Amino acid sequence: MQHFKTITEYSKAIGISAPMHPHFDIRSFEENMGTIVHQMPAFRHEFYFIALKLTGDGTHTPAHYTEFPEGESIFFNTPFQIQSWNTKPNWTGYYVIISQDFISSSHLFDRLLDDYSFLKISEAAPFAVGKDDLPALLDIYKKIRTEFLSDNEDKFSFIEVYLLDLLNHIKRLYNKYSNAQEVKEKLRSADLELLSQLNKLLEISFLPGSDIEAEARLHSTSYYANKLSVHPNHLNMIVKNITGRTALHLIHDYIITLAKTELIQTALSIKEIAYNLHFDSPSNFGAFFKKHTGITPLNYRNKR
């Protein structure tokens, strides 16, 4: 299955021109119709895609949804969600693509997934847009596009505000057409599953004899986020919401627990324990252990 890490890679793969900005893009469907690949097999990408479909035939399958509602509709893809399409060259409407780096670089989006939790639900269904709501949504897309195509040096300051306006409108519509309790349960289930997967991955990564190429990366949030196909900021937020601690704290706590266990229950040398836990040197292991416990590994062993 193809996996596109950047908007540029994605644009090239589907047959449209490269984006003007590496982390953000907005287009009308009409401008793509002449060159876009109209039959796209299943793939994943690593950004948020928020679209307003006005007209168009064929099928676009985000997650497991094969049918769009009649008339105008909103649909969105989340990072790493599987999608595919087989469309005809008659789509109209607009879409924005936002990379996770774009989101993390703006203070306005610090609480994006908390405030707009529908973006966390990878199987969120497309939903219809009423005639009364359509003009406001169209106006926002047009404002974003006009600003994006301008030469204004401060254009992204305006685009970020317009994006928040768009998300607020979609949030209102999503809440209007969704079962609140069902959405809450889906979000909680998804978050708990991600935490469970992180804990399992930690256990596997530190098993004796595990084949790990880059040792130091096992101590970082980004390593596990990459393995779990999520952004580090998203993983950190989920872990903190459930446990009250950051993902990095959870990782380091696990390493310290393993270290204490080996120091007490085995006769392995400090050097052997350090390498078992994927430290590049005993001295770095000693510094890490003392930082988190207040004493050296040898003192901890002697006291026990």
Beta strands, then each sheet from edge to edge (+ up, - down):
strand 1: 2-4
strand 2: 24-28
strand 3: 39-45
strand 4: 47-55
strand 5: 58-62
strand 6: 73-77
strand 7: 83-87
strand 8: 92-99
strand 9: 127-128
sheet 1: 1+ 3+ 7- 5+
sheet 2: 2+ 8- 4+ 6- 9+
end
